[in-house]
């Protein structure tokens, strides 16, 4: 398993924004690119990071919480609790 810093940044931005489309501004990437990268990250990790619900609403999994904390530590960014975006 090899996760890059850019991929950690993507996970962190999705958590902060609460959505893939909302993370576009921070990442300066297109929504399809972010979605593709998220799919690659989930495949690499062997676990789902987000559940996609009605109208594109994301629910973050416990794995997303773990990777958000890891990203925050490695990138020197604040941790954001995933619970604020779920449910």
Jmol script that loads the backbone (N, CA, C; Angstrom):
load data "model"
ATOM      1  N   UNK A   1       0.842  -1.179   0.000  1.00  0.00           N
ATOM      2  CA  UNK A   1       0.000   0.000   0.000  1.00  0.00           C
ATOM      3  C   UNK A   1       0.885   1.240   0.000  1.00  0.00           C
ATOM      4  N   UNK A   2       0.632   2.120  -0.942  1.00  0.00           N
ATOM      5  CA  UNK A   2       1.407   3.357  -1.024  1.00  0.00           C
ATOM      6  C   UNK A   2       0.450   4.520  -1.260  1.00  0.00           C
ATOM      7  N   UNK A   3       0.262   5.320  -0.225  1.00  0.00           N
ATOM      8  CA  UNK A   3      -0.593   6.497  -0.307  1.00  0.00           C
ATOM      9  C   UNK A   3       0.310   7.726  -0.357  1.00  0.00           C
ATOM     10  N   UNK A   4       0.061   8.584  -1.319  1.00  0.00           N
ATOM     11  CA  UNK A   4       0.895   9.779  -1.475  1.00  0.00           C
ATOM     12  C   UNK A   4       0.375  10.918  -0.589  1.00  0.00           C
ATOM     13  N   UNK A   5       1.218  11.912  -0.387  1.00  0.00           N
ATOM     14  CA  UNK A   5       0.796  13.090   0.368  1.00  0.00           C
ATOM     15  C   UNK A   5      -0.352  13.809  -0.342  1.00  0.00           C
ATOM     16  N   UNK A   6      -0.328  13.822  -1.658  1.00  0.00           N
ATOM     17  CA  UNK A   6      -1.411  14.454  -2.419  1.00  0.00           C
ATOM     18  C   UNK A   6      -2.732  13.742  -2.152  1.00  0.00           C
ATOM     19  N   UNK A   7      -2.694  12.412  -2.080  1.00  0.00           N
ATOM     20  CA  UNK A   7      -3.907  11.660  -1.796  1.00  0.00           C
ATOM     21  C   UNK A   7      -4.411  11.945  -0.381  1.00  0.00           C
ATOM     22  N   UNK A   8      -3.489  12.061   0.570  1.00  0.00           N
ATOM     23  CA  UNK A   8      -3.887  12.430   1.934  1.00  0.00           C
ATOM     24  C   UNK A   8      -4.525  13.816   1.944  1.00  0.00           C
ATOM     25  N   UNK A   9      -3.966  14.717   1.152  1.00  0.00           N
ATOM     26  CA  UNK A   9      -4.515  16.067   1.049  1.00  0.00           C
ATOM     27  C   UNK A   9      -5.935  16.030   0.485  1.00  0.00           C
ATOM     28  N   UNK A  10      -6.174  15.151  -0.473  1.00  0.00           N
ATOM     29  CA  UNK A  10      -7.504  15.010  -1.062  1.00  0.00           C
ATOM     30  C   UNK A  10      -8.499  14.531  -0.013  1.00  0.00           C
ATOM     31  N   UNK A  11      -8.132  13.493   0.738  1.00  0.00           N
ATOM     32  CA  UNK A  11      -9.016  12.990   1.795  1.00  0.00           C
ATOM     33  C   UNK A  11      -9.310  14.100   2.801  1.00  0.00           C
ATOM     34  N   UNK A  12      -8.279  14.794   3.222  1.00  0.00           N
ATOM     35  CA  UNK A  12      -8.432  15.859   4.214  1.00  0.00           C
ATOM     36  C   UNK A  12      -9.353  16.967   3.688  1.00  0.00           C
ATOM     37  N   UNK A  13      -9.188  17.345   2.444  1.00  0.00           N
ATOM     38  CA  UNK A  13     -10.015  18.412   1.858  1.00  0.00           C
ATOM     39  C   UNK A  13     -11.478  17.986   1.760  1.00  0.00           C
ATOM     40  N   UNK A  14     -11.725  16.728   1.427  1.00  0.00           N
ATOM     41  CA  UNK A  14     -13.101  16.230   1.355  1.00  0.00           C
ATOM     42  C   UNK A  14     -13.745  16.276   2.735  1.00  0.00           C
ATOM     43  N   UNK A  15     -12.994  15.878   3.753  1.00  0.00           N
ATOM     44  CA  UNK A  15     -13.515  15.912   5.125  1.00  0.00           C
ATOM     45  C   UNK A  15     -13.834  17.347   5.538  1.00  0.00           C
ATOM     46  N   UNK A  16     -12.913  18.255   5.286  1.00  0.00           N
ATOM     47  CA  UNK A  16     -13.114  19.656   5.673  1.00  0.00           C
ATOM     48  C   UNK A  16     -14.326  20.252   4.944  1.00  0.00           C
ATOM     49  N   UNK A  17     -14.411  19.993   3.643  1.00  0.00           N
ATOM     50  CA  UNK A  17     -15.494  20.568   2.843  1.00  0.00           C
ATOM     51  C   UNK A  17     -16.823  19.850   3.059  1.00  0.00           C
ATOM     52  N   UNK A  18     -16.750  18.586   3.448  1.00  0.00           N
ATOM     53  CA  UNK A  18     -17.964  17.809   3.632  1.00  0.00           C
ATOM     54  C   UNK A  18     -18.541  17.261   2.343  1.00  0.00           C
ATOM     55  N   UNK A  19     -17.848  17.508   1.244  1.00  0.00           N
ATOM     56  CA  UNK A  19     -18.308  16.999  -0.047  1.00  0.00           C
ATOM     57  C   UNK A  19     -17.150  17.008  -1.037  1.00  0.00           C
ATOM     58  N   UNK A  20     -17.317  16.225  -2.071  1.00  0.00           N
ATOM     59  CA  UNK A  20     -16.305  16.199  -3.125  1.00  0.00           C
ATOM     60  C   UNK A  20     -16.334  17.515  -3.897  1.00  0.00           C
ATOM     61  N   UNK A  21     -17.540  17.953  -4.245  1.00  0.00           N
ATOM     62  CA  UNK A  21     -17.623  19.206  -5.011  1.00  0.00           C
ATOM     63  C   UNK A  21     -17.135  20.395  -4.189  1.00  0.00           C
ATOM     64  N   UNK A  22     -17.365  20.368  -2.888  1.00  0.00           N
ATOM     65  CA  UNK A  22     -16.904  21.453  -2.034  1.00  0.00           C
ATOM     66  C   UNK A  22     -15.398  21.508  -1.876  1.00  0.00           C
ATOM     67  N   UNK A  23     -14.742  20.375  -2.088  1.00  0.00           N
ATOM     68  CA  UNK A  23     -13.282  20.330  -1.946  1.00  0.00           C
ATOM     69  C   UNK A  23     -12.556  20.869  -3.181  1.00  0.00           C
ATOM     70  N   UNK A  24     -13.304  21.108  -4.257  1.00  0.00           N
ATOM     71  CA  UNK A  24     -12.686  21.584  -5.512  1.00  0.00           C
ATOM     72  C   UNK A  24     -11.923  22.884  -5.334  1.00  0.00           C
ATOM     73  N   UNK A  25     -12.484  23.805  -4.575  1.00  0.00           N
ATOM     74  CA  UNK A  25     -11.856  25.113  -4.390  1.00  0.00           C
ATOM     75  C   UNK A  25     -10.519  24.985  -3.682  1.00  0.00           C
ATOM     76  N   UNK A  26     -10.502  24.182  -2.635  1.00  0.00           N
ATOM     77  CA  UNK A  26      -9.273  23.996  -1.855  1.00  0.00           C
ATOM     78  C   UNK A  26      -8.206  23.294  -2.687  1.00  0.00           C
ATOM     79  N   UNK A  27      -8.624  22.249  -3.391  1.00  0.00           N
ATOM     80  CA  UNK A  27      -7.665  21.422  -4.133  1.00  0.00           C
ATOM     81  C   UNK A  27      -7.321  21.991  -5.504  1.00  0.00           C
ATOM     82  N   UNK A  28      -8.173  22.841  -6.031  1.00  0.00           N
ATOM     83  CA  UNK A  28      -8.021  23.374  -7.382  1.00  0.00           C
ATOM     84  C   UNK A  28      -7.934  22.244  -8.406  1.00  0.00           C
ATOM     85  N   UNK A  29      -8.835  21.283  -8.221  1.00  0.00           N
ATOM     86  CA  UNK A  29      -8.976  20.157  -9.135  1.00  0.00           C
ATOM     87  C   UNK A  29     -10.443  20.062  -9.533  1.00  0.00           C
ATOM     88  N   UNK A  30     -10.709  19.409 -10.654  1.00  0.00           N
ATOM     89  CA  UNK A  30     -12.096  19.225 -11.066  1.00  0.00           C
ATOM     90  C   UNK A  30     -12.749  18.141 -10.213  1.00  0.00           C
ATOM     91  N   UNK A  31     -14.080  18.196 -10.139  1.00  0.00           N
ATOM     92  CA  UNK A  31     -14.811  17.207  -9.358  1.00  0.00           C
ATOM     93  C   UNK A  31     -14.587  15.785  -9.886  1.00  0.00           C
ATOM     94  N   UNK A  32     -14.591  15.556 -11.213  1.00  0.00           N
ATOM     95  CA  UNK A  32     -14.303  14.208 -11.700  1.00  0.00           C
ATOM     96  C   UNK A  32     -12.900  13.714 -11.311  1.00  0.00           C
ATOM     97  N   UNK A  33     -11.918  14.603 -11.325  1.00  0.00           N
ATOM     98  CA  UNK A  33     -10.557  14.219 -10.930  1.00  0.00           C
ATOM     99  C   UNK A  33     -10.522  13.813  -9.466  1.00  0.00           C
ATOM    100  N   UNK A  34     -11.195  14.582  -8.616  1.00  0.00           N
ATOM    101  CA  UNK A  34     -11.225  14.260  -7.189  1.00  0.00           C
ATOM    102  C   UNK A  34     -11.934  12.930  -6.970  1.00  0.00           C
ATOM    103  N   UNK A  35     -13.051  12.715  -7.661  1.00  0.00           N
ATOM    104  CA  UNK A  35     -13.787  11.453  -7.538  1.00  0.00           C
ATOM    105  C   UNK A  35     -12.933  10.273  -7.975  1.00  0.00           C
ATOM    106  N   UNK A  36     -12.197  10.431  -9.071  1.00  0.00           N
ATOM    107  CA  UNK A  36     -11.315   9.366  -9.552  1.00  0.00           C
ATOM    108  C   UNK A  36     -10.209   9.083  -8.550  1.00  0.00           C
ATOM    109  N   UNK A  37      -9.625  10.132  -7.996  1.00  0.00           N
ATOM    110  CA  UNK A  37      -8.564   9.953  -7.002  1.00  0.00           C
ATOM    111  C   UNK A  37      -9.107   9.280  -5.743  1.00  0.00           C
ATOM    112  N   UNK A  38     -10.297   9.676  -5.316  1.00  0.00           N
ATOM    113  CA  UNK A  38     -10.913   9.052  -4.147  1.00  0.00           C
ATOM    114  C   UNK A  38     -11.127   7.562  -4.395  1.00  0.00           C
ATOM    115  N   UNK A  39     -11.603   7.203  -5.578  1.00  0.00           N
ATOM    116  CA  UNK A  39     -11.801   5.791  -5.916  1.00  0.00           C
ATOM    117  C   UNK A  39     -10.476   5.030  -5.874  1.00  0.00           C
ATOM    118  N   UNK A  40      -9.405   5.644  -6.382  1.00  0.00           N
ATOM    119  CA  UNK A  40      -8.081   5.008  -6.346  1.00  0.00           C
ATOM    120  C   UNK A  40      -7.595   4.832  -4.913  1.00  0.00           C
ATOM    121  N   UNK A  41      -7.824   5.852  -4.080  1.00  0.00           N
ATOM    122  CA  UNK A  41      -7.410   5.783  -2.680  1.00  0.00           C
ATOM    123  C   UNK A  41      -8.162   4.653  -1.983  1.00  0.00           C
ATOM    124  N   UNK A  42      -9.476   4.590  -2.195  1.00  0.00           N
ATOM    125  CA  UNK A  42     -10.281   3.538  -1.569  1.00  0.00           C
ATOM    126  C   UNK A  42      -9.835   2.158  -2.042  1.00  0.00           C
ATOM    127  N   UNK A  43      -9.515   2.040  -3.316  1.00  0.00           N
ATOM    128  CA  UNK A  43      -9.030   0.760  -3.846  1.00  0.00           C
ATOM    129  C   UNK A  43      -7.687   0.389  -3.218  1.00  0.00           C
ATOM    130  N   UNK A  44      -6.802   1.352  -3.125  1.00  0.00           N
ATOM    131  CA  UNK A  44      -5.475   1.118  -2.543  1.00  0.00           C
ATOM    132  C   UNK A  44      -5.590   0.705  -1.075  1.00  0.00           C
ATOM    133  N   UNK A  45      -6.478   1.357  -0.347  1.00  0.00           N
ATOM    134  CA  UNK A  45      -6.658   1.058   1.074  1.00  0.00           C
ATOM    135  C   UNK A  45      -7.484  -0.201   1.306  1.00  0.00           C
ATOM    136  N   UNK A  46      -8.267  -0.573   0.299  1.00  0.00           N
ATOM    137  CA  UNK A  46      -9.127  -1.742   0.448  1.00  0.00           C
ATOM    138  C   UNK A  46     -10.327  -1.482   1.346  1.00  0.00           C
ATOM    139  N   UNK A  47     -10.726  -0.221   1.442  1.00  0.00           N
ATOM    140  CA  UNK A  47     -11.870   0.140   2.276  1.00  0.00           C
ATOM    141  C   UNK A  47     -12.542   1.383   1.724  1.00  0.00           C
ATOM    142  N   UNK A  48     -13.812   1.508   2.034  1.00  0.00           N
ATOM    143  CA  UNK A  48     -14.573   2.669   1.591  1.00  0.00           C
ATOM    144  C   UNK A  48     -14.354   3.813   2.576  1.00  0.00           C
ATOM    145  N   UNK A  49     -14.117   5.003   2.066  1.00  0.00           N
ATOM    146  CA  UNK A  49     -13.935   6.186   2.906  1.00  0.00           C
ATOM    147  C   UNK A  49     -15.212   7.001   3.035  1.00  0.00           C
ATOM    148  N   UNK A  50     -16.035   6.955   2.023  1.00  0.00           N
ATOM    149  CA  UNK A  50     -17.302   7.683   2.065  1.00  0.00           C
ATOM    150  C   UNK A  50     -18.426   6.802   1.541  1.00  0.00           C
ATOM    151  N   UNK A  51     -19.602   7.011   2.108  1.00  0.00           N
ATOM    152  CA  UNK A  51     -20.822   6.406   1.582  1.00  0.00           C
ATOM    153  C   UNK A  51     -21.566   7.510   0.861  1.00  0.00           C
ATOM    154  N   UNK A  52     -21.984   7.217  -0.333  1.00  0.00           N
ATOM    155  CA  UNK A  52     -22.690   8.219  -1.122  1.00  0.00           C
ATOM    156  C   UNK A  52     -24.190   7.981  -0.988  1.00  0.00           C
ATOM    157  N   UNK A  53     -24.883   8.990  -0.516  1.00  0.00           N
ATOM    158  CA  UNK A  53     -26.320   8.868  -0.299  1.00  0.00           C
ATOM    159  C   UNK A  53     -27.107   9.667  -1.305  1.00  0.00           C
ATOM    160  N   UNK A  54     -28.327   9.975  -0.913  1.00  0.00           N
ATOM    161  CA  UNK A  54     -29.222  10.756  -1.772  1.00  0.00           C
ATOM    162  C   UNK A  54     -28.646  12.131  -2.069  1.00  0.00           C
ATOM    163  N   UNK A  55     -28.890  12.579  -3.252  1.00  0.00           N
ATOM    164  CA  UNK A  55     -28.487  13.925  -3.696  1.00  0.00           C
ATOM    165  C   UNK A  55     -27.006  14.194  -3.471  1.00  0.00           C
ATOM    166  N   UNK A  56     -26.190  13.141  -3.561  1.00  0.00           N
ATOM    167  CA  UNK A  56     -24.747  13.314  -3.434  1.00  0.00           C
ATOM    168  C   UNK A  56     -24.242  13.532  -2.023  1.00  0.00           C
ATOM    169  N   UNK A  57     -25.127  13.370  -1.020  1.00  0.00           N
ATOM    170  CA  UNK A  57     -24.710  13.566   0.374  1.00  0.00           C
ATOM    171  C   UNK A  57     -23.716  12.483   0.772  1.00  0.00           C
ATOM    172  N   UNK A  58     -22.605  12.919   1.357  1.00  0.00           N
ATOM    173  CA  UNK A  58     -21.567  11.985   1.778  1.00  0.00           C
ATOM    174  C   UNK A  58     -21.664  11.719   3.266  1.00  0.00           C
ATOM    175  N   UNK A  59     -21.462  10.458   3.614  1.00  0.00           N
ATOM    176  CA  UNK A  59     -21.290  10.080   5.005  1.00  0.00           C
ATOM    177  C   UNK A  59     -19.899   9.492   5.098  1.00  0.00           C
ATOM    178  N   UNK A  60     -19.089  10.034   5.970  1.00  0.00           N
ATOM    179  CA  UNK A  60     -17.710   9.589   6.107  1.00  0.00           C
ATOM    180  C   UNK A  60     -17.637   8.384   7.033  1.00  0.00           C
ATOM    181  N   UNK A  61     -16.823   7.421   6.667  1.00  0.00           N
ATOM    182  CA  UNK A  61     -16.677   6.192   7.435  1.00  0.00           C
ATOM    183  C   UNK A  61     -15.615   6.363   8.521  1.00  0.00           C
ATOM    184  N   UNK A  62     -15.535   5.419   9.465  1.00  0.00           N
ATOM    185  CA  UNK A  62     -14.458   5.465  10.457  1.00  0.00           C
ATOM    186  C   UNK A  62     -13.068   5.466   9.811  1.00  0.00           C
ATOM    187  N   UNK A  63     -12.940   4.800   8.668  1.00  0.00           N
ATOM    188  CA  UNK A  63     -11.653   4.807   7.962  1.00  0.00           C
ATOM    189  C   UNK A  63     -11.302   6.222   7.506  1.00  0.00           C
ATOM    190  N   UNK A  64     -12.296   6.992   7.077  1.00  0.00           N
ATOM    191  CA  UNK A  64     -12.049   8.384   6.680  1.00  0.00           C
ATOM    192  C   UNK A  64     -11.589   9.200   7.876  1.00  0.00           C
ATOM    193  N   UNK A  65     -12.162   8.932   9.044  1.00  0.00           N
ATOM    194  CA  UNK A  65     -11.742   9.633  10.260  1.00  0.00           C
ATOM    195  C   UNK A  65     -10.273   9.349  10.550  1.00  0.00           C
ATOM    196  N   UNK A  66      -9.883   8.079  10.448  1.00  0.00           N
ATOM    197  CA  UNK A  66      -8.483   7.699  10.681  1.00  0.00           C
ATOM    198  C   UNK A  66      -7.559   8.401   9.689  1.00  0.00           C
ATOM    199  N   UNK A  67      -7.893   8.358   8.400  1.00  0.00           N
ATOM    200  CA  UNK A  67      -7.024   8.955   7.383  1.00  0.00           C
ATOM    201  C   UNK A  67      -7.035  10.473   7.451  1.00  0.00           C
ATOM    202  N   UNK A  68      -8.135  11.062   7.899  1.00  0.00           N
ATOM    203  CA  UNK A  68      -8.172  12.508   8.110  1.00  0.00           C
ATOM    204  C   UNK A  68      -7.184  12.896   9.204  1.00  0.00           C
ATOM    205  N   UNK A  69      -7.178  12.159  10.298  1.00  0.00           N
ATOM    206  CA  UNK A  69      -6.241  12.449  11.390  1.00  0.00           C
ATOM    207  C   UNK A  69      -4.803  12.246  10.930  1.00  0.00           C
ATOM    208  N   UNK A  70      -4.567  11.172  10.186  1.00  0.00           N
ATOM    209  CA  UNK A  70      -3.225  10.904   9.662  1.00  0.00           C
ATOM    210  C   UNK A  70      -2.786  12.030   8.732  1.00  0.00           C
ATOM    211  N   UNK A  71      -3.678  12.443   7.841  1.00  0.00           N
ATOM    212  CA  UNK A  71      -3.355  13.533   6.912  1.00  0.00           C
ATOM    213  C   UNK A  71      -3.045  14.805   7.676  1.00  0.00           C
ATOM    214  N   UNK A  72      -3.855  15.105   8.672  1.00  0.00           N
ATOM    215  CA  UNK A  72      -3.632  16.308   9.465  1.00  0.00           C
ATOM    216  C   UNK A  72      -2.278  16.312  10.137  1.00  0.00           C
ATOM    217  N   UNK A  73      -1.882  15.159  10.658  1.00  0.00           N
ATOM    218  CA  UNK A  73      -0.586  15.060  11.325  1.00  0.00           C
ATOM    219  C   UNK A  73       0.560  15.185  10.326  1.00  0.00           C
ATOM    220  N   UNK A  74       0.463  14.487   9.216  1.00  0.00           N
ATOM    221  CA  UNK A  74       1.549  14.502   8.233  1.00  0.00           C
ATOM    222  C   UNK A  74       1.657  15.830   7.493  1.00  0.00           C
ATOM    223  N   UNK A  75       0.518  16.448   7.251  1.00  0.00           N
ATOM    224  CA  UNK A  75       0.514  17.693   6.493  1.00  0.00           C
ATOM    225  C   UNK A  75       0.545  18.920   7.394  1.00  0.00           C
ATOM    226  N   UNK A  76       0.506  18.702   8.710  1.00  0.00           N
ATOM    227  CA  UNK A  76       0.521  19.824   9.643  1.00  0.00           C
ATOM    228  C   UNK A  76      -0.768  20.626   9.618  1.00  0.00           C
ATOM    229  N   UNK A  77      -1.875  19.948   9.329  1.00  0.00           N
ATOM    230  CA  UNK A  77      -3.178  20.599   9.233  1.00  0.00           C
ATOM    231  C   UNK A  77      -4.023  20.240  10.445  1.00  0.00           C
ATOM    232  N   UNK A  78      -5.006  21.057  10.764  1.00  0.00           N
ATOM    233  CA  UNK A  78      -5.871  20.732  11.906  1.00  0.00           C
ATOM    234  C   UNK A  78      -6.725  19.512  11.617  1.00  0.00           C
ATOM    235  N   UNK A  79      -7.041  18.770  12.665  1.00  0.00           N
ATOM    236  CA  UNK A  79      -7.929  17.626  12.526  1.00  0.00           C
ATOM    237  C   UNK A  79      -9.367  18.128  12.569  1.00  0.00           C
ATOM    238  N   UNK A  80     -10.204  17.530  11.755  1.00  0.00           N
ATOM    239  CA  UNK A  80     -11.612  17.887  11.738  1.00  0.00           C
ATOM    240  C   UNK A  80     -12.399  16.633  12.043  1.00  0.00           C
ATOM    241  N   UNK A  81     -13.279  16.686  13.023  1.00  0.00           N
ATOM    242  CA  UNK A  81     -14.040  15.482  13.368  1.00  0.00           C
ATOM    243  C   UNK A  81     -15.004  15.104  12.253  1.00  0.00           C
ATOM    244  N   UNK A  82     -14.929  13.870  11.820  1.00  0.00           N
ATOM    245  CA  UNK A  82     -15.798  13.407  10.741  1.00  0.00           C
ATOM    246  C   UNK A  82     -17.255  13.399  11.163  1.00  0.00           C
ATOM    247  N   UNK A  83     -17.518  13.257  12.444  1.00  0.00           N
ATOM    248  CA  UNK A  83     -18.890  13.160  12.916  1.00  0.00           C
ATOM    249  C   UNK A  83     -19.715  14.395  12.547  1.00  0.00           C
ATOM    250  N   UNK A  84     -19.072  15.513  12.323  1.00  0.00           N
ATOM    251  CA  UNK A  84     -19.839  16.715  11.989  1.00  0.00           C
ATOM    252  C   UNK A  84     -20.446  16.636  10.597  1.00  0.00           C
ATOM    253  N   UNK A  85     -20.010  15.685   9.775  1.00  0.00           N
ATOM    254  CA  UNK A  85     -20.542  15.551   8.424  1.00  0.00           C
ATOM    255  C   UNK A  85     -21.407  14.323   8.243  1.00  0.00           C
ATOM    256  N   UNK A  86     -21.487  13.447   9.229  1.00  0.00           N
ATOM    257  CA  UNK A  86     -22.233  12.210   9.040  1.00  0.00           C
ATOM    258  C   UNK A  86     -23.624  12.320   9.646  1.00  0.00           C
ATOM    259  N   UNK A  87     -24.475  11.420   9.182  1.00  0.00           N
ATOM    260  CA  UNK A  87     -25.817  11.329   9.739  1.00  0.00           C
ATOM    261  C   UNK A  87     -26.652  12.392   9.245  1.00  0.00           C
TER     262      UNK A  87
END
end "model"
wireframe off; spacefill off
backbone 0.3
color backbone group
